[in-house]
Amino acid sequence: RLRVLYTALSSDKVKELPTFKFMMPKPKFKRIILKISGEILGNRAAGEPIFAQSLEKICGEIKAVSDMGVEVGLVVGGGNIFRGLQGTDKGIDRTTGDSMGMLATVINGLALMDRLEKMGAVVRVQSAIPMDKLAEPYIQRRAIRHLERERIVIFVSGTGNPYFSTDTTAALRASEISADIILKATKVDGIYDKDPHKYEDAKRFSELTYMDCLEKRLSVMDSTAFSLCMDNRMPILVFDLQQEQSIRKAVCGESIGTIVR
């Protein structure tokens, strides 16, 4: 049967067969910024900051979306290794702690790059802090050129400045590269009116406006990142990364998570 199928596909009559393109999902967005937290890469129970199975699953989904023709920019946090705010509890100056957190994002970015390249993807890591032996410097035009050539671009080191979160980095990079949307991957399947882990009657929203989020004081992103998205009319989709093929569903416009626009 395989021989017959191969012969049929190899012949000139293949044009008469139904095209497989109709069987493939069509992306709704051409260029995206995918924001993932560092915690998603780790396994707290096992005490591993970078868990191999989590890394494999996430990279597999990113590679599949890239193969669909979607231009993927990736912003990763560093909370699985070190978070700047944690340093203040240990007597570390906030500026120094944030610098340590930015270096943690570089570690995560290199881990993602390594796994994606082993899957056959072409990847570039761009750092807001110069470190030419590990990553390219962040240059807007170069990043856009990489995306146009179907390379996955991983943005690390945050904005390169303390007091700014990786959420702000995602909002900034999305605006700079003219992304269609920010996909914020979390451990919750959308935005709720209150913490769904604490309250059973928490209500999930399927769609919100920027003003809804401000009036209801919903935790979508930190205020700086959210204001930047609102000013630049950058839509945000918050969804659960732990769901099967969640990134593909988000890119194809399926009903998943909560959209803010």
C-alpha positions in Angstrom: 0.0 0.0 0.0 2.9 2.4 0.8 4.5 1.5 -2.6 1.2 2.3 -4.4 0.8 5.6 -2.5 4.4 6.6 -3.3 4.0 5.8 -7.0 0.8 7.8 -7.1 2.4 10.8 -5.4 5.5 10.6 -7.6 3.5 10.5 -10.9 2.3 13.4 -13.0 -1.3 12.5 -11.9 -0.6 13.9 -8.5 -2.0 17.2 -9.7 -5.4 15.4 -10.1 -5.3 14.3 -6.4 -6.8 16.5 -3.7 -4.2 18.8 -2.4 -3.0 18.3 1.2 -3.0 22.1 1.8 -6.7 22.0 2.6 -6.0 19.5 5.3 -3.5 21.8 7.0 -4.7 24.5 9.5 -4.3 28.0 8.2 -2.6 30.5 10.5 -4.6 33.6 11.4 -1.5 35.5 12.3 1.7 35.9 10.2 4.1 37.3 12.8 3.8 36.7 16.6 5.6 37.3 19.8 5.3 34.3 22.1 5.9 35.2 25.8 6.6 32.2 28.1 7.6 32.4 31.7 10.7 30.7 33.0 8.6 28.7 35.5 7.0 26.8 32.6 10.4 25.4 31.7 11.1 24.1 35.1 9.8 21.4 37.4 9.6 22.6 41.0 8.7 19.2 42.4 11.8 17.6 40.9 13.9 20.6 41.8 15.0 21.1 38.2 15.1 24.7 36.8 15.0 23.4 33.2 13.0 20.2 32.9 13.8 18.1 29.7 10.3 17.0 29.1 8.9 20.5 29.4 11.6 21.9 27.1 10.9 19.2 24.5 7.1 19.8 24.5 7.4 23.6 24.2 10.0 23.5 21.5 8.0 20.9 19.6 5.0 23.2 19.5 7.1 26.2 18.5 8.8 24.3 15.7 5.4 23.1 14.4 4.0 26.6 14.3 7.1 27.9 12.6 6.7 25.1 10.0 3.3 26.5 9.2 4.9 29.7 8.0 4.4 31.8 11.1 7.2 34.2 11.9 8.0 33.5 15.6 9.6 35.9 18.0 10.1 34.4 21.5 10.5 36.2 24.8 11.4 34.1 27.8 11.4 34.9 31.5 14.0 33.8 34.0 11.9 33.1 37.1 12.8 29.4 37.1 16.4 30.4 37.9 16.3 33.9 39.5 13.8 36.7 39.7 15.0 40.2 40.5 12.4 40.8 43.2 13.5 37.7 45.0 16.9 39.3 45.5 15.6 42.1 47.7 14.4 39.5 50.3 18.1 38.3 50.4 19.6 41.7 50.8 20.5 42.1 47.2 20.0 45.6 45.6 17.1 45.7 43.2 19.2 46.9 40.3 21.7 44.1 40.8 18.9 41.5 41.3 17.3 42.6 38.0 20.6 42.2 36.3 20.9 38.7 37.6 17.4 38.0 36.4 18.2 39.2 32.9 21.2 36.8 32.8 18.8 34.0 33.8 16.7 34.7 30.7 19.9 34.2 28.6 20.3 30.7 30.1 16.7 29.8 29.2 17.1 31.3 25.7 20.2 29.2 25.0 18.4 26.1 26.2 15.5 26.8 23.9 17.8 27.5 21.0 19.7 24.3 21.5 16.6 22.1 21.6 15.0 23.9 18.6 18.1 23.5 16.5 18.2 19.8 17.3 14.7 19.6 15.9 15.9 21.2 12.7 14.8 24.8 13.2 17.0 27.8 12.3 17.3 30.0 15.4 18.9 33.3 16.4 19.3 34.6 19.9 19.4 38.3 20.3 20.4 39.9 23.6 19.6 43.4 24.9 22.8 43.2 26.9 26.0 42.9 24.6 27.5 39.4 24.9 28.8 38.6 21.5 30.2 35.2 22.4 26.7 33.9 23.2 24.2 35.9 21.3 23.7 38.6 18.6 23.1 42.1 19.9 19.4 43.1 19.6 19.0 45.1 16.4 15.5 45.7 15.2 16.1 45.5 11.5 18.2 42.4 11.8 15.5 40.8 13.9 12.9 41.5 11.3 15.2 40.2 8.6 15.6 36.9 10.5 11.9 36.6 10.8 11.4 37.2 7.1 13.8 34.4 6.4 11.7 32.1 8.6 14.2 32.0 11.5 12.9 31.8 15.0 14.3 34.8 17.0 14.6 34.5 20.8 14.9 37.8 22.6 16.8 37.6 25.9 18.1 39.9 28.6 14.8 41.7 28.9 15.0 45.3 27.8 18.5 45.5 29.1 17.4 47.8 31.9 16.4 47.1 35.5 12.9 47.7 36.8 11.4 46.3 33.6 9.8 42.9 33.4 9.9 40.4 30.5 6.2 41.3 30.0 7.4 44.8 29.1 10.0 43.2 26.8 7.3 41.3 25.0 5.2 44.4 24.6 8.2 46.4 23.4 9.5 43.8 20.9 6.1 43.2 19.5 5.7 46.8 18.8 9.2 47.2 17.3 8.9 44.2 14.9 5.2 45.0 14.0 3.9 41.7 15.3 0.2 40.8 14.8 -0.3 39.7 18.4 1.3 38.8 21.7 0.6 35.2 22.8 1.1 35.1 26.5 1.5 31.4 27.6 0.7 30.8 31.2 -0.5 28.0 33.5 -4.1 29.3 33.5 -6.5 29.0 30.6 -7.3 32.7 30.3 -8.1 35.7 32.4 -10.4 35.4 35.4 -12.2 37.9 37.6 -10.3 36.4 40.6 -7.8 33.6 41.2 -9.3 30.3 39.9 -6.9 28.4 42.2 -8.5 29.9 45.3 -12.1 30.5 44.3 -14.3 27.9 42.7 -16.8 30.5 41.4 -14.1 32.4 39.5 -15.4 33.6 36.1 -13.3 33.3 33.0 -13.5 35.9 30.2 -13.3 34.9 26.6 -12.8 38.5 25.4 -11.9 41.8 27.0 -11.1 45.4 26.0 -8.1 47.3 27.4 -10.5 49.5 29.4 -12.3 46.4 30.9 -8.9 45.2 32.3 -8.2 48.6 33.8 -11.6 49.1 35.3 -11.7 45.5 36.7 -8.0 45.7 37.7 -7.3 42.4 36.1 -3.8 41.0 36.1 -3.0 40.7 32.4 0.5 42.1 32.5 2.3 44.6 34.6 1.1 48.2 34.2 4.0 49.3 32.0 3.6 46.4 29.6 -0.1 46.7 29.4 0.0 50.5 28.8 2.5 49.9 26.0 0.1 47.4 24.4 -2.9 49.7 24.8 -1.0 52.7 23.3 0.1 50.6 20.3 -3.2 48.7 19.9 -1.3 45.4 20.3 -3.8 42.5 21.0 -2.9 40.1 23.8 -4.0 36.4 23.9 -3.6 34.8 27.3 -3.8 31.0 27.2 -2.8 27.8 29.0 0.5 26.4 27.5 -0.2 23.0 29.2 -3.1 22.3 26.9 -2.3 20.0 24.0 -1.2 22.0 20.8 -2.2 25.2 22.5 0.2 27.4 20.5 -1.0 26.0 17.2 -4.7 26.6 18.3 -3.8 30.1 19.3 -2.1 30.9 16.0 -5.0 29.4 14.0 -7.5 31.6 15.8 -9.3 28.8 17.6 -11.3 29.5 20.7 -8.7 29.3 23.4 -7.8 31.5 26.3 -8.8 35.2 26.6 -8.2 37.9 24.0 -7.6 41.5 25.0 -7.9 44.2 22.3 
